[in-house]
Amino acid sequence: MISVVIILAVLLSSGVAFAGLLQEDRSFSQAAVNVAVSQELPYYERFMQENYDKRTTFEQRKQAYLTDNGAYFVDDHYFQGLWAWLENDDPRISDGIQMLLDNWGSETCVAMAAAMRAMQHPNTPATDREKIYQSYLQEIEFAKNGEGVFGGANVNAGIQKVVGLYLFLQEFPEENIPDIVYTYPEGDPTFKEFCYNSRCYQKGSRYDFFQLLEDYIQYRYDWYVKDDFGSNEFDVGAYMWTYVEAAVLVHDLVDETPLRRYTTAEKMRAKSKMIIDFLLLDMGMEFSANQWGGAKGAREYYNYWTSKKDITAQQCIFLGLGCAFSAPYKPYYDIYLSNYRAPDVILDVTDISDEPDAYWHQHMEYNASASREGKATFVTKFYNLGGGFDYSWVLNVKSDEVDGDGVHIGVPFRLWTRDTPIHDDVSEYVYPEMVPGGNHSQYRNAIFSKESNQNLHMFTALHQSGEGAYEQRLQQWDYYTQEGNRYFFQEGRTMVILELDDGGAFLEVAVQGVDYPDMEAFKQAFVGGTTTSRGDVLSKSGSTGEVLVNGQPAYDYPFDRLETMDYQGNYIIEWDQKVMTVSKHGRTCTYDFNVWTYQGDCGAASPPPTCDFDINGDGAVNVLDVQEMVNALLHDNPKGLCIDLDGDGAGDGQDLQTLVELILEN
């Protein structure tokens, strides 16, 4: 393989002023270092690392996944490479499909839905299609017997089963059962008697199977956006992605069929698009500091906060957030084959990296399964704080930590307090210990709690086990000291002061250069107790339990289903009687979930401009194209060449890095 050194030597021998380029274009200098540091990483991970903290497009991320061709997944869930193998017509397709079928009923039953994408792919061998076909027939037999889709599944797994069978019957209408008995185990949380559009399904009665499945999907869609929605699985890294996955498969694969009676494939596709947009906002508006903000429901596990980092995966694939830390475990990477694209306005509101340093937004959600039926998260570029309305909170901090090889490892970097034991080994945190926070009140960047006997807990990417690991995690902050009952922390530009005693806790967060010039100034301004450094006195109403600021209610509570307000008092997301309006930078999209229509700037993101890697137009991509690009960068591109290879709107050293990588790969 040609090395970077050889390419640079060729450039130098060609008379290119390479030293001048390094002086004039520092971005290329860093790009060259990144290439050298990360050569041993799988291509997909290398792409994510080299674009750390930089916005990439869905098409770029997809191409990186296809180029990687499964290498990223070798040591963890190998079959996640299947979708690249299908696109690349790789000989391992049959092996991948067998592994998919081996996972048919495991995880969250997502294989039972995703298999339809594999079944319809033109590169799937006929023998493998038959295997998938027989697997679905077996599920239908289970359903006939009151098993399978009608029992033994929780809500996130149930929607996968329903979507898989729905799409299968659409493809093979002759397998439909016009009079199946609707039955399920008593107490099953997934399936119950339900109605959709005046069609009611009662246990023990007979119904058209396809229609039952279609109505169940729409019933669940209605449920997601209900004003009184409640589920402790929403916002949980282990499960939330499955609801997106199911909607994506319907969006991509729904088609007309003679079985369809009450709605059209176009309407189902539109509904699914609206649900995907909604769910991505649900996840993305709490995302900053490369981490999904807030305490996420009643179900979490330590490894979803530490080694697996699954909470960033779908935010990365569809929104481009937190991509350096995606894990191969979840979600299913078949969504890289999706034809869904997030609208520009959603990409804009969820990505706050281009906002001023003083920017923040407060994201609020109604959830009947959350404490006091709501949650709020304060989101900045540097940290996010919050989660539950008055129970369960966590502080996530942006960290640029790297390991010895220069690979970014800054996730997780989080802190909370609770009356549970501190563990050196984070794997010893068991439910409900890992549900962070105690009874508390929050106002923007401050938390106070009157719970006694709380301990300070912290997770980081390093020092997760071994004697003294907890103390090492504390020392991993850029700055950490304790003075009496006050703890002082700084990581990057995020500054934290925590006052902790037998009577409770008070925490305040500030950004260096925005709130205070440095930690010393923050210390001098800090008051503690229940008073912020800005002089706001926080309390909780004895009658309603609501947060009070200087004696006045802090929030318009109860919250609407989904709503976000920014630091200038503007609504980014506004909710009114199941009509959601999303607005940012002159774009607006309005979703009416009463009649399931949308209007405005709701279309897919604009495709990036594409430039040919053959810069000099000689029919080959080689070192001569690198030389041509270097000349263009050195001399302000006098020839007007198309050199913006990564589609970020600028021809720069990052594009040169992209070109060099392509030549190295080939």
C-alpha positions in Angstrom: 0.0 0.0 0.0 1.3 3.5 -0.8 2.1 5.3 2.4 1.5 8.9 3.3 5.2 9.4 3.3 5.5 8.2 -0.3 2.7 10.5 -1.4 4.3 13.5 0.3 7.7 12.6 -1.2 6.1 12.6 -4.7 4.6 16.0 -4.0 7.9 17.4 -2.8 9.7 15.9 -5.8 7.1 17.5 -8.0 8.1 21.0 -6.8 5.1 21.6 -4.6 5.8 24.0 -1.8 4.5 21.5 0.8 6.1 23.3 3.8 4.3 26.4 2.8 1.1 24.5 2.7 1.6 23.3 6.3 2.2 26.9 7.3 -0.7 28.4 5.4 -3.2 25.6 6.0 -3.1 24.4 9.5 -6.2 22.3 8.8 -4.2 20.1 6.5 -1.4 19.8 9.0 -3.9 18.4 11.5 -5.5 16.3 8.8 -2.1 14.7 8.0 -1.6 13.9 11.7 -5.0 12.4 12.0 -4.4 10.1 9.0 -1.1 8.9 10.5 -2.6 8.4 14.0 -5.7 6.4 12.9 -4.4 4.2 10.1 -5.0 1.1 12.2 -8.7 1.9 12.9 -11.5 0.4 10.8 -12.4 2.8 8.0 -15.8 3.7 9.5 -14.4 4.5 12.9 -11.5 6.3 11.4 -13.9 8.5 9.4 -15.9 9.3 12.5 -12.7 10.1 14.5 -11.2 12.3 11.8 -14.5 14.2 11.6 -14.7 14.5 15.3 -16.7 17.7 16.2 -17.4 18.3 12.5 -20.8 18.0 10.8 -20.9 15.3 8.1 -23.8 14.5 5.8 -25.8 11.3 5.8 -24.3 10.5 2.4 -20.8 10.8 3.7 -21.5 8.7 6.7 -23.2 6.1 4.5 -20.3 6.0 2.1 -17.9 5.5 5.1 -20.1 2.6 6.3 -20.0 1.0 2.8 -16.3 1.5 2.3 -15.6 -0.1 5.7 -17.6 -3.1 4.5 -18.1 -4.6 8.0 -14.6 -4.2 9.4 -15.9 -2.0 12.2 -18.2 -4.7 13.4 -15.8 -7.7 13.4 -15.4 -7.9 17.2 -19.0 -6.8 18.2 -22.2 -7.9 16.3 -20.5 -9.0 13.1 -23.7 -9.2 11.2 -24.1 -5.4 11.3 -21.9 -5.5 8.2 -24.6 -7.3 6.3 -26.1 -4.1 4.9 -22.8 -3.1 3.4 -22.2 -6.6 2.1 -25.6 -6.4 0.3 -24.8 -3.1 -1.3 -21.3 -4.2 -2.2 -22.5 -7.7 -3.4 -19.9 -9.2 -1.0 -19.6 -13.0 -0.8 -20.5 -12.9 2.9 -24.1 -12.0 2.3 -25.4 -15.5 3.0 -23.4 -15.7 6.2 -24.7 -12.3 7.3 -28.3 -13.3 6.6 -27.9 -16.5 8.6 -26.5 -14.5 11.5 -29.5 -12.1 11.1 -31.9 -15.1 11.3 -30.0 -16.4 14.3 -30.9 -13.1 16.1 -34.5 -13.4 15.0 -36.0 -13.4 18.4 -33.3 -11.8 20.4 -32.3 -8.2 21.3 -35.5 -6.3 20.6 -36.8 -8.6 17.9 -35.6 -6.0 15.4 -34.3 -8.7 13.1 -37.9 -9.8 12.5 -38.6 -6.4 10.8 -35.1 -5.7 9.3 -35.2 -9.0 7.5 -37.7 -7.6 5.1 -35.0 -5.1 3.9 -32.7 -8.0 3.3 -35.4 -10.0 1.6 -36.2 -7.3 -0.9 -32.6 -6.4 -1.7 -31.6 -7.3 -5.3 -28.3 -8.9 -4.2 -29.9 -11.4 -1.8 -29.6 -14.9 -3.2 -32.8 -16.8 -3.8 -31.9 -19.5 -1.2 -31.6 -16.8 1.5 -34.9 -15.2 0.5 -36.5 -18.6 1.0 -35.0 -18.8 4.5 -36.4 -15.4 5.4 -39.8 -16.4 3.9 -40.0 -19.5 6.0 -39.1 -17.6 9.1 -42.0 -15.3 8.6 -44.4 -18.2 7.8 -43.4 -19.7 11.2 -44.3 -16.4 12.9 -47.7 -16.5 11.2 -48.2 -20.0 12.6 -47.3 -18.7 16.1 -49.9 -16.0 15.6 -52.5 -18.5 14.6 -51.9 -20.3 17.9 -52.0 -17.2 20.0 -48.2 -17.1 20.3 -45.6 -15.0 18.5 -46.8 -11.5 17.6 -49.7 -11.7 20.1 -47.7 -12.6 23.2 -44.4 -12.6 25.0 -43.1 -9.2 23.8 -42.7 -5.8 25.4 -43.7 -2.7 23.5 -40.4 -2.1 21.7 -40.1 -5.7 20.6 -43.8 -5.9 19.7 -43.6 -3.0 17.2 -40.8 -4.8 15.4 -42.8 -8.0 15.2 -45.9 -6.2 13.9 -44.0 -4.2 11.3 -42.1 -7.3 10.1 -45.3 -9.3 9.5 -47.2 -6.3 8.1 -44.5 -5.8 5.4 -44.3 -9.5 4.8 -48.1 -9.8 4.2 -47.9 -6.7 1.9 -45.3 -8.6 -0.2 -47.1 -12.0 0.0 -50.9 -11.2 0.3 -51.7 -14.9 -0.3 -50.4 -15.6 3.2 -52.8 -13.3 4.9 -55.4 -14.7 7.3 -58.8 -13.0 6.9 -60.2 -14.3 10.2 -57.4 -14.7 12.7 -58.3 -14.8 16.4 -56.9 -11.8 18.3 -55.4 -13.2 21.5 -52.6 -12.4 23.9 -51.5 -13.3 27.5 -53.2 -11.5 30.4 -51.2 -8.5 31.5 -49.2 -8.2 28.3 -48.0 -4.6 28.0 -47.7 -4.7 24.3 -51.0 -6.0 23.0 -54.4 -5.2 24.4 -57.8 -4.3 23.3 -57.5 -1.2 21.2 -59.4 0.9 18.7 -58.2 2.8 15.7 -60.5 5.0 13.5 -63.6 3.3 15.0 -62.3 -0.2 14.3 -62.0 -1.9 17.7 -60.1 -5.1 18.3 -61.2 -7.3 21.2 -59.5 -10.4 22.6 -61.0 -13.6 21.3 -62.7 -12.1 18.3 -61.7 -12.7 14.6 -60.2 -10.1 12.4 -58.3 -9.6 9.1 -54.7 -10.1 10.0 -53.2 -7.5 7.7 -55.8 -4.9 8.8 -55.2 -5.6 12.5 -51.4 -5.1 12.0 -51.8 -1.9 10.0 -54.2 -0.5 12.5 -52.0 -1.5 15.4 -49.1 0.5 13.8 -51.3 3.5 13.4 -52.6 3.1 16.9 -49.0 3.2 18.3 -48.2 6.3 16.1 -51.2 8.1 17.7 -49.9 7.0 21.1 -46.4 8.4 20.6 -47.9 11.9 20.1 -50.7 11.8 22.6 -50.8 14.8 25.0 -51.0 12.4 27.9 -48.4 10.0 26.5 -46.6 7.8 29.0 -43.8 5.2 28.6 -40.7 4.5 30.7 -38.9 3.1 27.6 -38.9 6.4 25.7 -35.5 8.1 25.8 -33.8 4.9 27.0 -30.7 4.2 25.0 -31.4 0.5 25.1 -34.9 0.8 23.5 -35.7 4.2 22.0 -34.0 3.4 18.7 -36.3 0.5 18.1 -39.3 2.8 17.6 -37.3 4.8 15.1 -36.2 1.6 13.3 -39.7 0.3 13.0 -41.0 3.6 11.5 -38.1 3.8 9.1 -38.9 0.3 7.7 -42.5 1.2 7.1 -41.4 4.5 5.5 -39.0 2.7 3.2 -40.8 -0.5 2.3 -44.6 0.3 2.5 -46.3 -0.3 -0.9 -49.7 -0.9 -2.4 -51.3 -4.3 -1.9 -54.7 -5.8 -2.6 -55.1 -6.2 1.1 -55.1 -2.5 1.8 -58.7 -1.2 2.4 -58.7 1.9 4.6 -55.6 3.9 3.8 -52.9 4.1 1.1 -49.3 3.3 1.1 -48.6 7.0 0.5 -50.5 8.0 3.7 -48.6 5.3 5.7 -45.4 6.6 4.3 -46.3 10.2 5.3 -47.3 9.1 8.8 -44.1 7.2 9.2 -42.0 10.2 8.0 -43.8 12.4 10.6 -43.1 9.9 13.4 -39.4 9.6 12.5 -39.1 13.4 12.5 -40.9 13.5 15.9 -38.7 10.8 17.5 -35.5 12.3 16.2 -36.5 15.6 17.7 -37.3 13.8 21.0 -33.8 12.4 21.0 -31.9 15.2 19.3 -33.1 18.2 21.3 -31.5 16.7 24.4 -28.2 16.0 22.7 -25.1 18.0 23.2 -21.6 17.5 24.5 -21.6 14.4 22.3 -24.1 12.8 24.8 -27.8 12.3 25.0 -28.9 14.5 27.8 -30.9 13.9 30.9 -32.0 10.9 32.8 -33.8 8.7 30.3 -36.7 6.9 32.0 -36.7 4.2 34.5 -34.6 1.7 32.6 -30.8 2.2 32.1 -27.8 0.0 32.5 -24.2 1.1 33.4 -22.8 -0.3 30.1 -25.1 2.0 28.1 -23.4 4.9 29.9 -19.9 3.6 29.6 -18.4 1.1 27.2 -21.1 0.7 24.6 -22.0 4.3 24.1 -25.2 3.1 22.2 -27.1 6.3 23.1 -25.3 8.2 20.3 -25.8 5.8 17.4 -29.1 6.9 15.7 -28.4 10.5 16.5 -25.2 10.0 14.5 -26.7 8.1 11.6 -29.6 10.4 10.9 -28.6 13.7 12.6 -24.8 13.6 12.5 -24.5 14.1 16.3 -21.9 12.4 18.5 -20.5 10.3 15.7 -17.1 9.8 17.1 -18.6 7.6 19.8 -21.1 5.4 18.0 -21.0 1.7 19.1 -21.5 -1.2 16.7 -24.0 -2.8 19.1 -27.1 -0.7 18.4 -29.0 0.4 16.4 -29.3 -1.9 13.3 -27.2 -0.3 10.6 -29.7 -1.3 7.9 -31.0 2.3 8.3 -28.0 3.4 6.2 -29.9 1.9 3.3 -33.0 4.0 4.2 -34.4 6.6 1.7 -35.5 8.7 4.7 -33.5 11.9 5.2 -34.1 14.3 8.1 -35.3 17.8 7.0 -32.8 20.7 7.0 -34.8 22.4 9.8 -34.4 19.3 12.1 -30.7 19.1 11.3 -30.4 22.7 12.2 -32.3 22.7 15.5 -30.5 19.6 16.8 -27.0 20.6 15.8 -26.0 23.6 18.0 -22.3 23.5 17.2 -22.7 26.6 15.0 -24.5 28.6 17.7 -22.8 31.3 19.8 -21.1 30.1 22.9 -23.8 31.8 25.0 -26.6 29.8 23.3 -28.8 27.4 25.3 -32.2 25.9 25.0 -34.5 24.3 27.5 -36.2 21.1 26.2 -39.3 20.0 27.9 -41.4 16.8 27.5 -44.6 15.4 29.0 -44.3 11.8 29.9 -46.9 10.2 32.3 -44.4 7.6 33.3 -41.8 10.1 34.4 -41.7 11.5 37.9 -44.5 14.1 38.1 -45.2 13.4 34.5 -42.5 15.5 32.9 -38.9 16.1 32.2 -36.7 19.1 31.4 -33.1 19.3 30.1 -31.0 22.4 29.9 -28.8 22.1 26.8 -25.6 24.1 25.9 -22.7 23.4 23.5 -20.5 22.4 26.4 -22.8 20.5 28.7 -26.4 19.4 29.3 -28.1 19.2 32.7 -31.4 17.7 33.9 -33.7 14.9 32.9 -36.6 14.4 35.2 -38.9 17.2 36.3 -38.2 16.6 40.0 -36.5 13.2 40.1 -33.5 11.8 38.1 -31.0 14.2 36.8 -27.5 14.0 35.4 -24.8 16.4 34.2 -23.1 15.5 30.9 -19.9 17.4 30.1 -18.1 17.8 26.8 -14.7 16.3 27.0 -11.9 16.2 24.3 -10.0 13.4 26.1 -7.9 11.1 23.8 -6.2 7.9 24.5 -2.5 7.1 23.9 -3.1 6.6 20.2 -4.9 10.0 19.8 -8.4 8.4 19.6 -11.1 10.5 21.1 -12.6 8.8 24.2 -14.4 11.7 25.8 -17.8 9.9 26.3 -19.1 9.4 28.9 -18.2 12.3 31.2 -21.1 12.6 33.6 -21.9 13.4 37.2 -24.8 13.0 39.5 -25.6 12.7 43.2 -27.8 10.1 45.0 -28.1 8.3 48.3 -26.6 5.1 46.8 -23.1 3.6 47.4 -20.1 4.7 45.3 -18.4 1.9 43.3 -14.9 1.7 41.9 -16.2 -0.8 39.4 -18.9 0.8 37.4 -20.3 -2.6 36.5 -21.4 -2.9 40.2 -24.0 -0.2 39.6 -27.2 -2.1 39.4 -30.8 -1.0 39.1 -32.0 1.3 40.6 -28.6 2.6 41.6 -27.7 3.8 38.1 -30.9 5.8 37.8 -29.2 9.1 38.7 -30.3 11.9 41.0 -32.6 12.2 43.9 -35.6 14.4 44.5 -34.5 17.7 43.2 -35.5 21.0 41.6 -33.8 22.5 38.6 -33.7 26.0 37.2 -31.7 26.2 34.0 -28.0 25.6 35.0 -28.7 24.9 38.7 -29.9 21.9 40.7 -30.8 21.8 44.4 -32.0 18.8 46.4 -33.0 18.4 50.0 -32.4 14.7 50.1 -29.9 13.7 52.8 -27.0 11.3 52.7 -26.2 11.8 49.0 -23.0 10.7 47.4 -21.2 12.1 44.4 -21.1 9.7 41.5 -19.2 9.9 38.2 -18.7 7.9 35.0 -15.9 8.5 32.5 -14.5 6.5 29.6 -11.4 5.6 31.6 -10.9 4.1 35.0 -14.1 2.1 35.1 -12.8 -0.7 37.4 -10.0 -1.6 39.8 -9.1 -0.4 43.2 -9.2 3.4 43.4 -10.9 3.8 40.1 -13.5 6.2 41.5 -10.9 8.6 42.7 -9.1 8.3 39.3 -12.3 9.2 37.6 -12.5 12.4 39.7 -8.9 13.2 38.9 -9.7 12.9 35.2 -11.2 16.3 35.2 -8.9 19.1 33.9 -9.3 20.7 37.3 -10.6 19.2 40.5 -10.3 20.2 44.1 -12.4 19.9 47.3 -12.7 22.7 49.9 -14.8 21.7 52.9 -18.2 20.6 51.6 -17.7 22.1 48.2 -16.3 20.4 45.1 -14.9 22.3 42.2 -14.5 20.8 38.7 -13.6 22.0 35.2 -13.4 20.0 32.0 -12.7 22.0 28.9 -14.8 25.2 29.3 -17.4 23.6 31.6 -17.0 24.7 35.2 -19.0 23.0 38.0 -19.4 23.8 41.7 -21.2 21.2 43.9 -22.1 21.9 47.5 -22.8 18.6 49.3 -23.7 18.1 52.9 -26.1 16.0 55.1 -28.9 18.4 54.4 -28.8 18.1 50.6 -27.0 19.2 47.5 -26.7 22.3 45.4 -25.0 22.3 42.0 -24.4 25.1 39.5 -22.7 24.9 36.1 -21.0 27.7 34.2 -19.1 28.2 30.9 -15.7 29.8 31.0 -15.7 32.9 28.9 -19.5 33.1 28.9 -20.7 33.2 32.4 -17.4 33.9 34.2 -13.8 34.5 32.9 -12.4 31.6 34.9 -13.0 29.3 37.8 -11.7 31.8 40.4 -14.4 34.3 39.3 -17.0 31.6 39.5 -15.9 30.6 43.0 -16.2 34.2 44.1 -19.7 34.6 42.7 -21.0 31.2 44.0 -23.5 31.5 46.9 -24.8 28.0 47.4 -27.6 26.8 49.6 -30.5 27.4 47.3 -29.3 30.6 45.7 -27.5 30.8 42.4 -24.5 32.9 41.7 -26.8 35.3 39.8 -28.9 35.8 43.0 -31.9 33.7 42.0 -33.4 31.9 45.1 -34.7 28.5 44.2 -37.4 26.6 46.1 -40.2 24.2 45.7 -43.9 24.8 46.2 -45.2 23.0 49.3 -48.7 22.6 47.7 -47.9 21.8 44.0 -44.3 20.6 44.2 -43.4 23.0 41.3 -40.0 24.8 41.1 -40.1 28.4 42.2 -37.6 31.1 41.4 -37.7 34.1 43.7 -41.1 32.7 44.8 -42.6 32.5 41.3 -43.2 29.4 39.2 -40.3 28.7 36.9 -42.2 26.7 34.3 -45.5 26.5 32.6 -46.4 23.1 34.0 -47.5 20.5 33.2 -45.4 20.5 30.0 -46.7 19.9 26.6 -45.8 16.7 24.8 -42.7 18.2 23.2 -41.6 21.8 23.5 -38.3 23.7 23.4 -37.4 27.4 24.1 -34.1 29.0 23.4 -32.0 31.6 25.3 -33.6 34.5 23.4 -37.1 33.4 24.4 -38.0 31.9 21.0 -39.8 28.7 20.6 -37.8 26.2 18.6 -40.5 23.6 19.0 -44.0 24.7 19.9 -46.9 22.3 20.7 -50.6 23.3 20.5 -53.3 20.7 20.6 -51.2 18.0 18.8 -49.9 20.5 16.3 -46.1 20.8 16.4 -44.2 23.7 14.8 -40.5 23.5 14.4 -38.7 26.8 13.5 -35.1 27.9 13.1 -33.2 30.4 11.0 -36.1 31.2 8.7 -37.3 27.6 8.2 -40.5 26.3 9.6 -42.3 23.0 9.4 -45.7 22.4 10.9 -46.9 18.9 11.8 -50.6 18.4 12.4 -50.9 15.0 14.2 -54.7 15.3 14.4 -55.0 14.7 10.6 -51.5 13.5 10.0 -50.4 16.2 7.5 -47.3 18.4 7.4 -46.4 21.6 5.5 -43.5 24.0 5.2 -39.8 23.3 5.2 -40.3 19.6 6.0 -38.6 18.0 3.1 -35.3 16.0 3.1 -32.0 17.8 3.6 -30.5 19.3 0.5 -27.9 17.1 -1.1 -24.3 18.4 -0.8 -22.5 19.6 -3.9 -20.5 16.8 -5.4 -17.0 17.1 -6.8 -15.2 14.5 -8.8 -12.1 13.0 -7.1 -10.4 13.2 -10.5 -9.4 16.8 -9.9 -7.3 17.2 -13.0 -9.7 15.3 -15.2 -7.3 12.8 -16.7 -9.5 9.8 -16.0 -7.6 8.5 -13.0 -7.5 9.3 -9.3 -3.9 9.4 -8.2 -1.1 11.5 -6.7 -1.4 14.0 -9.6 -4.8 14.9 -8.3 -3.3 15.5 -4.9 -0.8 17.8 -6.4 -3.5 19.7 -8.3 -5.5 20.2 -5.1 -2.4 21.3 -3.1 -1.8 24.0 -5.8 -5.4 25.1 -5.6 -5.2 25.4 -1.8 -1.9 27.3 -2.0 -3.0 29.8 -4.6 -6.7 30.4 -3.8 -7.8 28.0 -6.5 -7.1 30.2 -9.6 -8.5 27.6 -12.0 -11.8 27.4 -10.1 -11.5 23.7 -9.6 -14.2 21.7 -7.8 -12.3 20.6 -4.7 -15.0 20.5 -2.0 -15.0 16.8 -1.8 -16.7 16.4 1.6 -19.5 18.8 0.7 -19.1 21.1 3.7 -19.2 24.2 1.6 -15.4 24.9 1.6 -12.4 23.6 -0.2 -9.8 23.1 2.5 -7.3 20.7 4.1 -10.1 18.3 5.1 -10.8 17.7 1.4 -7.1 17.1 0.8 -7.2 14.5 3.6 -10.2 12.9 2.0 -8.4 12.6 -1.3 -5.2 11.2 0.3 -7.3 8.6 2.2 -9.0 7.4 -1.0 -5.6 6.9 -2.7 -4.3 5.1 0.3 -7.3 2.8 0.4 -6.8 1.8 -3.2 
